[in-house]
Amino acid sequence: MDDRDWCVSAHHEQRVIAALQKVADPTPVKVRKTLNGLGYPDERIHHLKQDGKKTRFHLDLREDGGRLCESGLAAGAVSDVVPCVAVAEGPFEVTSEVRP
């Protein structure tokens, strides 16, 4: 990722974590609704999957040849989001991540 992607990722992480910490029962439907409420359209939300009482997901934040994506875990007060790297062009595919 370039310097711009690293800078932008912190902003996305902070606002997404703050919103997800308020979701008591983070089902995929509730997580999608929360992310939509933050302005992320459905086509940017990927791999929503229930994992016990948590929901995992990816956000596609690629712009202008960038490779930024976010890997998230919606788990109420312990929700977390970290940057990941996607292919620069074409269908969304994560190439590198450390999952929360």
N, C-alpha and C positions, 0 to 999 in steps of 0.2 A: 504494500500500500504506500501511497505517497504521503507527503506531509499534510496535504489538505484532508485526505481521508482520515488520518489519525486525529486531526483537530475536530473534524465533524463528528467522528464516532463518539467522543465524550459527551457531546450535546445530546445525541440520540439516546445514549445509554442512560443518562441522568433522567431525562423526561419519561422514558419507557419504564424504568425501574420504579420511579415515584408513582406512576399510574398503576402499575401491576401490584405494588404493595398494598393497595386499597381493595384489591379483588379478593374477597374472602374464599370463594370456591372457584379456583381458576380452571374452569373447563375450557376446551378449545373454543366453544361458542362465545363465552365471556371474554376470553383473551382476544379473539378477533374483534369483538365489539369495542373493547378498550383501545386496541391499536387503531381501529377505524376512527374512533373519537379523537385520537391524537393526530389524525390526518393521513395515516398510512392506508392507501387503498388496497383492496383485496389482492390485486395483481402483484403487490410488493410483499405480501405475507405468504410464507411457504412452510411446509412440513409441520403444520400444527398437529401435535400428537399428545394424547393423554399418557402420562407416565405416573401411575399411582394417583396421588392427590395433586400432582403437578402437571403442567402442560409445557412442552418444549416447542420451539418455533424458530424460524429464521426470518429476518427482514432483508429484503433486497434493496440496498441503498446505492446501487451503481449509477453513476452519472458521468457523462463526458469521458468515457474510457476508464473511469475509476473501477475499483474492484471491491469496494466496501460492502460488507454485509454485517449483520449482527446475529449472534446466536443467543437465544434467550431461554430462560427457565422461569415460568410464572409459578410462584409458590407462596403467595401471600407476602408476609413480612420479610421472607428470605428470598424474594425474587432476585434474579441477577441477569445481566445482559453483558456480553463481551463481544469485541469486534472479531470478525472472521473475514476471510478472503474468498471472493467468488471469481469465476472466469470473467474476463473483461467484457465479452460480447456474447450474444446468443442466449439460449435458455439458461435460467438460473441454475448454477451448480456450485456448491461450496468446494473450494480446493484446499483450504487450510483453516482449522479452527481448534480452539481449546474450549470444550463445552463447559458451561457453568454447572 
